[in-house]
């Protein structure tokens, strides 16, 4: 089992694709934003809602991508978030490699990337130019009714 399969199994734990509207959770989205789903911790506790901010941008270095995401009020997604995006929105995004926010632990010049056509992941150098997605996270607080977020 490759790392992607392990992560997908651990992270999603058999969660099916979701086609939910943000308003079902009482969330407000700006024009152009798309609701992706809920990110869970390793114990199945909901952490945050995931929202795509706008259409992806192509051919940016990792540093340029991080700066662009910040400039529009967002962040680069984690591998876990990219996997959720792949599972819920891959048909609406170009099948290409996208930057994650996760730097390789043994090489600070390398970053994990995910292909949103196949779900594969690998590592590439920060100086390469790839597609970029900006996301925002809407926290789920422990005092919220869990039935609302499951």
Buried (B, 14 or more C-beta within 10 A) or exposed (E): EEEBEEBBEEBBEEBEEEEBEBEEBEBEBEEEBBBBBBBBEEEEEBBBBBBBBBEBBEEBBBEBBBEBBEEEEBBBBBBBBBBBBBBBBBEEBEEEBBBBBBBBEEEEEBBBBBBBBEBBBEBBEBEBBBBBBBBBBBEBEEEEEEEEBE
